[in-house]
């Protein structure tokens, strides 16, 4: 079949647009067909059901009006009676469509302009979809591009098949780019937006440095060495924790490279950012000690429930451990995921002495004993009057200078003190109007009931409205800093799981949930503890 000049031109235009926008040629032809359909409706009536088809091989265009086969015609523009339809096609059935060929039409100026807008819009949408589909799968990769322009400090990067943006806060401090500069960045997000897909790039993201090491260190690329965590103060200093799956390969040495060649390549890309390469350890204490390098650590005390660690350093190592403006300890905290408190040996000694004096004073007041007895109990490791009251009596009688009679007297006094405090709390609880029913919730003490009453909780229904975080508090971590929000019962030493169980019991007592729900929650909490 001979292709006419205008048909050939139609195919050439579709092919050129598809190549330029890197989209499928069929999408362009479909857009052209949609434009022709719109123009034809403006001529034959908007209610008319018109279909335009363009043959992708020949460029031949067919314009047809579709008529639905019905029993009784209500709209002559879109429907045709069954008897009439069978005159054209004996096999026609109700619900089928009969196609009626329409003659070729000449576009007027307005119709042509409208068709052009439809084509441009469809092609633009296809280009945006292609760009989004391509880059959404590249989140977490490093891309290279050329600076296209700089707007208000934000750098627009030409990636070849798309545009990315590096916002001011994602640039390394003191970095300056101008038109045409080559730039390498990390794709951290791709979003669909009103103006098209937005590709967000970063040079400050911790994973940018991790990916650079992956490119420079073959052992990381091959999976022999694993990067466990990264912390950065962009443009200044960074820490990276690595571990080797092969005992014969030193992970730190492999990342440093011969004469520092590998790490220097990364440092050069990051504008001279100093990098500490830390060996990762499954032991939190060892890992944190390594992370605080180059400072020396004398002792660590872990609080695993709160993910907090207390690090004791020699007095002359304090400034080194903290770093300039707290940089070293902040990066170590980001790297390990633990809150780190730095104390000197002198500060720790003073604190321990203060705690000893406070505990001794507590025992002297509560048990009505002299200073020596209070200090002996504190030095033996007793931390509360409850411990003294309810431990086995031989744990007290075996202390040097104590006998069974003395131990029994001390425990009697401890229990009397606790009973007196309990009575005071109960009176306060009644004064606040807190109902006795709250006592039926396992784990609730009278002291807790006083605290709850001061927070406005009087009934089981009131308590059932709490969330576990409301009781024990919560922590929010941002930029290496952890902010602690204390809960109502933060001073009563209950865990998150215990708080959850109390709340579920209260909700069951209030009739909000069934016993099965409580049991399911207990099983889930048991799994968490395991």
C-alpha positions as CSV (number, residue, x, y, z in Angstrom):
1,X,0.0,0.0,0.0
2,X,1.4,3.4,-0.9
3,X,1.6,5.8,2.0
4,X,0.5,9.3,1.2
5,X,2.7,12.2,2.0
6,X,0.6,13.5,4.9
7,X,0.4,10.0,6.4
8,X,4.1,9.6,6.2
9,X,4.6,13.0,7.8
10,X,2.3,12.0,10.7
11,X,4.4,8.9,11.4
12,X,7.6,10.9,11.2
13,X,6.3,13.5,13.6
14,X,5.2,10.8,16.1
15,X,8.6,9.1,15.8
16,X,10.5,12.3,16.3
17,X,8.5,13.3,19.4
18,X,8.8,9.8,20.9
19,X,12.6,9.9,20.5
20,X,13.0,13.4,21.8
21,X,10.9,12.8,24.9
22,X,12.1,9.2,25.4
23,X,8.6,7.7,25.4
24,X,6.8,5.0,23.4
25,X,5.8,6.0,19.9
26,X,2.4,4.4,20.4
27,X,1.7,6.9,23.3
28,X,2.2,9.8,20.8
29,X,-0.1,8.2,18.2
30,X,-2.7,7.6,20.9
31,X,-2.4,11.3,21.9
32,X,-2.9,12.3,18.2
33,X,-6.0,10.0,18.0
34,X,-7.4,11.6,21.2
35,X,-6.9,15.1,19.7
36,X,-8.6,14.1,16.4
37,X,-11.6,12.6,18.4
38,X,-11.9,15.9,20.3
39,X,-11.9,17.9,17.2
40,X,-14.4,15.6,15.5
41,X,-16.8,15.9,18.5
42,X,-16.7,19.7,18.2
43,X,-18.0,19.2,14.6
44,X,-20.5,16.3,15.0
45,X,-21.6,17.1,18.5
46,X,-20.1,16.6,22.0
47,X,-22.6,13.9,22.8
48,X,-21.4,11.8,19.8
49,X,-19.3,8.7,20.5
50,X,-16.4,9.0,18.1
51,X,-13.4,6.8,17.8
52,X,-10.2,7.7,15.8
53,X,-7.6,5.0,15.0
54,X,-4.2,5.6,13.5
55,X,-2.4,2.7,11.9
56,X,1.2,2.7,13.4
57,X,2.6,1.1,10.2
58,X,0.9,3.0,7.5
59,X,-0.3,6.2,9.2
60,X,-3.8,5.6,7.8
61,X,-6.4,7.3,10.0
62,X,-10.0,6.0,10.5
63,X,-12.8,8.1,11.9
64,X,-15.8,6.2,13.1
65,X,-19.0,7.0,15.0
66,X,-20.1,4.3,17.4
67,X,-23.8,3.6,17.9
68,X,-25.0,1.3,20.8
69,X,-27.6,-1.3,19.8
70,X,-30.8,-0.9,21.9
71,X,-34.4,-2.1,21.9
72,X,-35.8,1.4,21.9
73,X,-33.9,4.5,20.8
74,X,-33.9,7.4,23.2
75,X,-30.8,9.3,21.9
76,X,-30.4,9.2,18.1
77,X,-26.8,10.6,18.4
78,X,-25.5,7.5,20.3
79,X,-28.0,4.7,19.9
80,X,-29.5,2.6,17.1
81,X,-32.5,0.3,17.0
82,X,-31.8,-3.5,16.9
83,X,-33.8,-4.0,13.7
84,X,-31.9,-1.2,11.9
85,X,-28.6,-2.5,13.2
86,X,-29.3,-6.0,11.9
87,X,-29.8,-4.5,8.4
88,X,-26.1,-3.5,8.6
89,X,-24.9,-6.5,10.5
90,X,-27.1,-9.6,10.8
91,X,-25.2,-10.8,13.9
92,X,-25.8,-7.6,15.9
93,X,-27.0,-8.1,19.5
94,X,-28.3,-5.8,22.2
95,X,-25.4,-3.9,23.9
96,X,-23.2,-4.2,20.8
97,X,-21.8,-1.2,19.0
98,X,-22.2,-0.5,15.3
99,X,-19.4,1.5,13.7
100,X,-20.3,4.1,11.1
101,X,-17.4,5.3,8.9
102,X,-17.1,9.1,8.9
103,X,-15.5,11.1,6.0
104,X,-12.1,12.7,6.5
105,X,-12.4,16.2,7.9
106,X,-10.4,19.4,7.6
107,X,-9.3,21.0,10.9
108,X,-10.1,24.6,11.4
109,X,-7.7,26.9,13.1
110,X,-9.4,26.6,16.5
111,X,-9.8,22.8,16.2
112,X,-6.1,22.5,15.2
113,X,-5.0,24.6,18.2
114,X,-7.2,22.5,20.5
115,X,-5.7,19.3,19.0
116,X,-2.2,20.6,19.6
117,X,-2.9,21.3,23.2
118,X,-4.3,17.8,23.7
119,X,-1.2,16.2,22.1
120,X,1.2,18.4,24.1
121,X,-0.6,17.6,27.4
122,X,-0.7,13.8,26.7
123,X,3.0,13.7,25.7
124,X,3.9,15.7,28.8
125,X,2.0,13.4,31.1
126,X,3.6,10.3,29.4
127,X,7.1,11.9,29.8
128,X,6.4,12.6,33.5
129,X,5.2,9.0,34.1
130,X,8.3,7.7,32.4
131,X,10.6,9.9,34.5
132,X,8.8,8.9,37.7
133,X,8.9,5.2,36.9
134,X,12.6,5.4,36.0
135,X,13.8,7.3,39.1
136,X,11.5,5.9,41.8
137,X,13.5,2.6,41.5
138,X,16.8,4.5,41.8
139,X,16.2,5.8,45.3
140,X,19.3,5.0,47.3
141,X,21.6,5.3,44.3
142,X,24.3,7.8,43.4
143,X,23.7,9.8,40.2
144,X,25.9,12.1,38.2
145,X,24.7,15.2,36.4
146,X,25.6,18.8,35.3
147,X,24.4,21.9,37.0
148,X,21.6,23.4,35.0
149,X,20.9,26.5,37.1
150,X,21.0,27.7,40.7
151,X,17.9,29.2,42.2
152,X,17.9,30.8,45.7
153,X,20.8,28.5,46.7
154,X,19.0,25.3,45.4
155,X,21.0,23.5,42.7
156,X,19.0,22.2,39.7
157,X,20.9,19.2,38.2
158,X,20.4,17.9,34.6
159,X,20.5,14.1,34.9
160,X,20.1,13.5,31.2
161,X,16.7,11.9,31.3
162,X,15.3,14.1,34.1
163,X,16.0,17.0,36.4
164,X,17.0,16.7,40.1
165,X,17.2,19.3,42.8
166,X,19.7,19.6,45.6
167,X,18.2,21.9,48.2
168,X,20.4,24.3,50.1
169,X,20.2,22.2,53.3
170,X,21.3,19.1,51.3
171,X,24.5,20.7,50.1
172,X,27.8,20.4,52.0
173,X,28.5,23.7,53.8
174,X,30.6,26.2,51.8
175,X,30.0,24.2,48.6
176,X,29.4,26.5,45.6
177,X,28.2,25.3,42.2
178,X,27.8,27.2,38.9
179,X,26.3,26.4,35.5
180,X,27.9,23.5,33.8
181,X,29.7,22.0,36.9
182,X,29.6,18.2,37.2
183,X,28.0,17.0,40.4
184,X,27.5,13.7,42.1
185,X,24.6,13.2,44.6
186,X,22.4,10.6,46.3
187,X,18.8,10.1,45.3
188,X,16.9,10.1,48.6
189,X,13.3,10.7,47.4
190,X,11.2,10.9,44.3
191,X,7.7,12.3,44.5
192,X,4.8,12.9,42.2
193,X,3.8,16.6,42.4
194,X,1.6,19.0,40.5
195,X,4.4,20.2,38.3
196,X,5.6,16.7,37.6
197,X,7.9,14.2,39.4
198,X,10.4,15.8,41.7
199,X,13.8,14.0,42.1
200,X,15.4,15.1,45.4
201,X,19.1,14.7,45.7
202,X,21.5,15.1,48.6
203,X,25.2,15.4,49.3
204,X,24.7,15.5,53.1
205,X,22.8,12.3,53.6
206,X,24.7,9.7,55.6
207,X,24.0,7.0,52.9
208,X,25.8,9.2,50.3
209,X,29.0,8.5,52.2
210,X,28.1,4.8,52.5
211,X,27.5,4.5,48.8
212,X,30.8,6.3,48.0
213,X,32.7,3.7,50.1
214,X,30.8,1.0,48.3
215,X,32.1,2.4,45.0
216,X,35.7,2.7,46.3
217,X,36.0,-0.5,48.3
218,X,35.5,-3.7,46.3
219,X,35.1,-5.8,49.5
220,X,32.0,-3.7,50.5
221,X,30.6,-4.1,47.0
222,X,31.1,-7.8,47.1
223,X,29.4,-8.1,50.5
224,X,32.6,-9.3,52.4
225,X,32.6,-6.1,54.4
226,X,29.3,-4.6,55.7
227,X,28.6,-1.0,56.6
228,X,26.5,-1.2,59.8
229,X,25.8,2.5,60.4
230,X,26.9,6.0,59.4
231,X,26.9,9.3,61.2
232,X,27.8,12.6,59.6
233,X,28.4,16.3,60.4
234,X,28.5,17.2,56.7
235,X,31.7,19.0,55.6
236,X,33.3,18.6,59.0
237,X,33.5,15.1,60.4
238,X,31.9,11.6,60.0
239,X,32.0,8.2,61.6
240,X,31.3,4.9,59.8
241,X,31.0,1.5,61.5
242,X,32.1,-1.6,59.5
243,X,32.3,-5.3,60.1
244,X,34.0,-8.1,58.0
245,X,32.3,-11.4,57.3
246,X,35.8,-12.9,56.6
247,X,38.1,-13.0,59.6
248,X,41.1,-12.8,57.3
249,X,40.1,-9.3,56.2
250,X,40.5,-6.3,58.4
251,X,37.4,-4.1,57.7
252,X,39.1,-0.8,58.8
253,X,42.3,-1.5,56.8
254,X,40.3,-2.4,53.7
255,X,38.3,0.9,53.9
256,X,41.4,2.9,54.4
257,X,43.3,1.3,51.5
258,X,46.9,1.4,50.5
259,X,48.4,4.6,52.0
260,X,44.9,5.8,52.6
261,X,44.0,5.9,48.9
262,X,40.4,4.6,49.3
263,X,39.3,6.8,52.2
264,X,41.0,9.8,50.6
265,X,38.9,9.4,47.4
266,X,35.8,9.6,49.6
267,X,37.2,12.5,51.6
268,X,38.0,14.4,48.4
269,X,34.4,14.0,47.2
270,X,33.1,15.2,50.5
271,X,35.1,18.4,50.5
272,X,37.7,17.3,53.1
273,X,35.3,15.8,55.6
274,X,37.3,13.9,58.2
275,X,36.2,10.3,58.5
276,X,36.6,7.9,61.5
277,X,36.3,4.3,60.5
278,X,35.1,2.3,63.5
279,X,35.1,-1.5,63.8
280,X,31.5,-2.6,64.7
281,X,30.9,-4.9,67.6
282,X,27.8,-6.9,68.7
283,X,28.6,-5.8,72.2
284,X,27.0,-2.4,72.8
285,X,29.6,-1.4,75.3
286,X,32.6,-2.3,73.1
287,X,31.0,-0.6,70.1
288,X,30.4,2.6,72.0
289,X,33.9,2.6,73.4
290,X,35.2,2.3,69.8
291,X,32.8,5.0,68.5
292,X,34.2,7.5,71.0
293,X,37.7,7.2,69.6
294,X,40.2,8.8,69.8
295,X,39.2,9.3,73.5
296,X,40.1,6.6,76.1
297,X,37.3,5.2,78.2
298,X,37.8,4.0,81.8
299,X,34.3,2.5,82.4
300,X,30.8,2.1,80.9
301,X,27.4,1.5,82.6
302,X,24.6,0.5,80.3
303,X,20.8,1.0,80.8
304,X,19.5,-1.3,78.1
305,X,15.8,-0.5,78.7
306,X,16.3,3.2,78.1
307,X,19.1,2.6,75.5
308,X,21.3,4.9,77.5
309,X,24.9,4.5,78.5
310,X,27.1,6.3,81.0
311,X,30.7,6.6,80.0
312,X,33.4,7.4,82.5
313,X,36.6,8.9,81.1
314,X,39.8,10.1,82.8
315,X,39.7,13.8,83.6
316,X,42.2,14.7,80.9
317,X,40.2,12.9,78.2
318,X,36.9,14.7,78.8
319,X,37.3,17.4,76.1
320,X,38.5,14.8,73.6
321,X,35.6,12.5,74.3
322,X,33.0,15.3,73.9
323,X,34.8,16.9,70.9
324,X,34.5,20.5,69.7
325,X,31.0,21.7,70.3
326,X,30.0,18.2,71.4
327,X,30.7,16.8,67.9
328,X,32.5,13.6,68.9
329,X,29.9,12.4,71.4
330,X,27.0,13.5,69.1
331,X,28.3,11.5,66.2
332,X,29.0,8.5,68.4
333,X,25.4,8.7,69.7
334,X,24.1,8.8,66.1
335,X,26.3,5.9,65.0
336,X,25.4,3.6,67.9
337,X,21.8,4.7,68.5
338,X,22.4,5.1,72.2
339,X,22.2,8.2,74.4
340,X,25.7,8.7,75.8
341,X,26.4,10.6,79.0
342,X,30.0,11.5,79.5
343,X,31.4,11.8,83.1
344,X,34.9,12.2,84.4
345,X,36.2,9.9,87.0
346,X,36.1,12.7,89.5
347,X,32.4,13.5,88.6
348,X,31.5,9.9,88.9
349,X,33.1,9.6,92.3
350,X,31.3,12.7,93.5
351,X,27.9,11.4,92.3
352,X,28.4,8.0,93.9
353,X,29.3,9.8,97.2
354,X,26.1,11.9,96.9
355,X,23.9,8.8,96.2
356,X,25.5,7.1,99.2
357,X,24.8,10.0,101.5
358,X,21.2,10.2,100.2
359,X,20.6,6.5,100.8
360,X,22.2,6.6,104.2
361,X,20.0,9.6,105.1
362,X,16.9,7.7,103.8
363,X,17.6,4.7,106.1
364,X,18.4,6.9,109.1
365,X,15.1,8.7,108.8
366,X,12.9,5.8,107.8
367,X,14.3,3.2,110.2
368,X,15.2,5.7,113.0
369,X,18.8,4.4,113.2
370,X,22.1,6.2,113.7
371,X,24.4,7.3,110.9
372,X,26.6,4.3,111.1
373,X,23.8,1.8,110.6
374,X,22.4,3.8,107.7
375,X,25.8,3.9,106.0
376,X,26.4,0.2,106.6
377,X,23.1,-0.6,104.9
378,X,23.8,1.7,102.0
379,X,27.3,0.3,101.5
380,X,25.9,-3.3,101.4
381,X,24.0,-2.4,98.3
382,X,20.5,-1.7,99.7
383,X,18.8,1.0,97.6
384,X,15.3,1.3,99.1
385,X,13.3,0.7,102.3
386,X,11.3,-2.0,100.5
387,X,14.5,-4.0,99.9
388,X,15.3,-3.9,103.6
389,X,11.8,-4.8,104.7
390,X,11.3,-7.8,102.5
391,X,14.7,-9.5,101.9
392,X,15.6,-12.7,103.8
393,X,16.5,-11.7,107.3
394,X,19.9,-13.5,107.1
395,X,21.0,-11.1,104.4
396,X,20.9,-8.4,107.1
397,X,22.0,-10.5,110.1
398,X,25.2,-11.7,108.3
399,X,26.4,-8.1,107.9
400,X,29.4,-7.5,110.2
401,X,28.2,-6.0,113.5
402,X,24.6,-7.1,113.0
403,X,22.9,-10.1,114.6
404,X,19.5,-11.8,114.2
405,X,17.8,-9.6,116.8
406,X,19.1,-6.4,115.1
407,X,18.1,-7.6,111.7
408,X,14.6,-8.4,112.9
409,X,14.2,-5.0,114.6
410,X,15.4,-3.2,111.4
411,X,12.9,-5.1,109.3
412,X,10.0,-4.4,111.7
413,X,10.9,-0.7,111.6
414,X,11.1,-0.8,107.7
415,X,7.6,-2.4,107.5
416,X,6.1,0.0,110.0
417,X,7.5,2.9,107.9
418,X,6.1,1.5,104.7
419,X,2.7,1.0,106.4
420,X,2.7,4.6,107.6
421,X,3.6,5.9,104.1
422,X,0.9,3.6,102.6
423,X,-1.7,5.1,105.0
424,X,-0.7,8.6,104.1
425,X,-1.0,7.8,100.4
426,X,-4.4,6.2,100.9
427,X,-5.7,9.3,102.8
428,X,-4.4,11.5,100.0
429,X,-6.0,9.1,97.4
430,X,-9.4,9.4,99.1
431,X,-9.0,13.2,99.3
432,X,-8.4,13.3,95.6
433,X,-11.5,11.2,95.0
434,X,-9.7,8.2,93.3
435,X,-12.0,5.2,93.4
436,X,-11.1,1.9,95.2
437,X,-11.8,0.0,92.0
438,X,-8.5,1.1,90.5
439,X,-6.7,-1.1,93.0
440,X,-8.1,-4.2,91.2
441,X,-5.8,-3.5,88.3
442,X,-2.7,-5.7,88.8
443,X,0.4,-3.5,89.3
444,X,-1.4,-0.4,90.5
445,X,-0.1,0.8,93.9
446,X,-1.6,3.4,96.3
447,X,1.2,5.8,95.5
448,X,0.4,5.4,91.8
449,X,-3.3,6.1,92.5
450,X,-2.2,9.4,94.2
451,X,-0.2,10.4,91.1
452,X,-3.1,9.5,88.8
453,X,-5.5,11.5,91.0
454,X,-3.3,14.5,90.7
455,X,-3.5,14.0,86.9
456,X,-7.3,14.1,87.1
457,X,-7.9,10.3,86.8
458,X,-10.5,9.1,89.3
459,X,-12.1,6.0,87.8
460,X,-11.3,2.9,85.8
461,X,-12.8,4.5,82.7
462,X,-10.5,7.5,83.1
463,X,-7.5,5.2,83.4
464,X,-8.6,3.1,80.4
465,X,-8.3,6.2,78.2
466,X,-4.5,6.3,78.6
467,X,-2.0,5.1,76.1
468,X,1.1,3.3,77.4
469,X,3.3,6.3,76.4
470,X,1.1,8.5,78.5
471,X,2.1,6.5,81.6
472,X,5.8,5.7,81.0
473,X,6.8,8.5,78.6
474,X,8.4,8.4,75.3
475,X,11.6,9.5,73.5
476,X,12.0,11.3,70.2
477,X,15.4,11.2,68.4
478,X,16.3,13.8,65.9
479,X,19.7,14.8,64.5
480,X,21.4,12.7,67.1
481,X,19.6,14.4,70.0
482,X,17.1,12.6,72.1
483,X,14.3,14.5,73.7
484,X,12.6,12.7,76.6
485,X,8.9,13.3,77.4
486,X,8.1,11.9,80.9
487,X,4.9,10.0,81.5
488,X,2.4,10.3,84.4
489,X,3.9,7.3,86.2
490,X,7.5,7.9,85.1
491,X,8.7,8.0,88.7
492,X,7.1,4.7,89.6
493,X,9.5,2.4,87.7
494,X,7.1,0.5,85.4
495,X,7.9,-0.8,81.9
496,X,6.1,-0.1,78.7
497,X,4.8,-3.7,78.6
498,X,3.5,-3.5,82.2
499,X,1.7,-0.2,81.4
500,X,0.1,-1.8,78.3
501,X,-1.2,-4.7,80.4
502,X,-2.6,-2.3,83.0
503,X,-4.4,-0.3,80.4
504,X,-5.8,-3.4,78.6
505,X,-7.1,-4.7,82.0
506,X,-8.8,-1.4,82.7
507,X,-10.4,-1.4,79.3
508,X,-11.8,-4.9,79.9
509,X,-13.1,-3.8,83.4
510,X,-14.7,-0.8,81.7
511,X,-16.4,-3.1,79.2
512,X,-14.6,-1.6,76.2
513,X,-12.9,-4.8,75.1
514,X,-13.4,-8.6,75.6
515,X,-11.3,-11.0,77.6
516,X,-9.9,-12.5,74.4
517,X,-8.6,-9.0,73.4
518,X,-6.7,-8.8,76.8
519,X,-5.3,-12.3,76.3
520,X,-4.2,-11.5,72.7
521,X,-2.5,-8.3,74.0
522,X,-0.7,-10.3,76.8
523,X,0.6,-12.8,74.2
524,X,1.9,-10.0,72.0
525,X,3.6,-8.4,75.0
526,X,5.2,-11.7,75.9
527,X,6.6,-12.0,72.4
528,X,8.1,-8.5,72.7
529,X,9.8,-9.4,76.0
530,X,11.1,-12.6,74.5
